Amino acid sequence: MDNHFVPNLTLGVPVVESLARATDTPLDCHLMIEAPDRWAPQYVEAGAGSVTFHVEAAAAPVRLAREIRAKGARASMALKPATPIEPYEDLLPELDMLLIMTVEPGFGGQAFLDIMLPKIRRTRELISKHGLELWLQVDGGVSSSTIERCADAGADVFVAGSAVYGASDPAEAVRALRTQAEAVTAKASWACDH
Ligand SMILES: O=C(CO)[C@@H](O)[C@H](O)COP(=O)(O)O
């Protein structure tokens, strides 16, 4: 977050570099920033294994996705709640992950936007229609009371902030959320291993 694309400021490239030196855990960087065309490649060089840019901020999303992939990371594109998926159908083969924001980006702790469920469902249908192995991520208000609806609509990657870091046992919270999501996705025709 750069305090321009969203009204909040968080960590940048040097912190990602330090994290990458300190851990083998894959780093997935969601850039809620302006000018991702300029910055996203630097996050790959810093050690991110997956970089998500916002289509609303990207000048050339296809070129940027190709550059992220060419540098060796997974390319991911995010949509704010008011951004529809349909104009970007033809871009999906260029991506490894699509992120549908289920809150307005900027802050943790907001209420999940149920009105995003139809968009998640339509996106899953487009992924299936094109036979893509594209991960479908949701972020914002994901918790024990919303994760099953997200999974049922077609999401298979889940970002949870408050539901994990606000729990007395964060590791157990992750296990419980994963169990809930897996129970739903296991029954889904589109489910794949990751
Ligand atoms: O950064 C954002 C939203 O801007 C999200 O990643 C949130 O931080 C997720 O937090 P919760 O909504 O799960 O509390």
The ligand as a MOL file (V3000), in Angstrom:
LIG
                    3D

  0  0  0     0  0            999 V3000
M  V30 BEGIN CTAB
M  V30 COUNTS 14 13 0 0 0
M  V30 BEGIN ATOM
M  V30 1 O -5.1190 -5.4860 2.7960 0
M  V30 2 C -6.2380 -5.8660 2.7400 0
M  V30 3 C -7.3640 -5.0170 2.3750 0
M  V30 4 O -6.8650 -3.8130 1.9510 0
M  V30 5 C -6.5370 -7.2180 3.1080 0
M  V30 6 O -5.4670 -8.0950 2.8380 0
M  V30 7 C -6.8780 -7.2420 4.5400 0
M  V30 8 O -5.7610 -6.9190 5.3250 0
M  V30 9 C -7.4360 -8.5330 4.9550 0
M  V30 10 O -7.7990 -8.3850 6.2850 0
M  V30 11 P -9.1820 -8.9340 6.8190 0
M  V30 12 O -10.2510 -8.3070 5.9720 0
M  V30 13 O -9.1360 -10.4180 6.6170 0
M  V30 14 O -9.2120 -8.5020 8.2190 0
M  V30 END ATOM
M  V30 BEGIN BOND
M  V30 1 2 1 2
M  V30 2 1 2 3
M  V30 3 1 2 5
M  V30 4 1 3 4
M  V30 5 1 5 6
M  V30 6 1 5 7
M  V30 7 1 7 8
M  V30 8 1 7 9
M  V30 9 1 9 10
M  V30 10 1 10 11
M  V30 11 2 11 12
M  V30 12 1 11 13
M  V30 13 1 11 14
M  V30 END BOND
M  V30 END CTAB
M  END
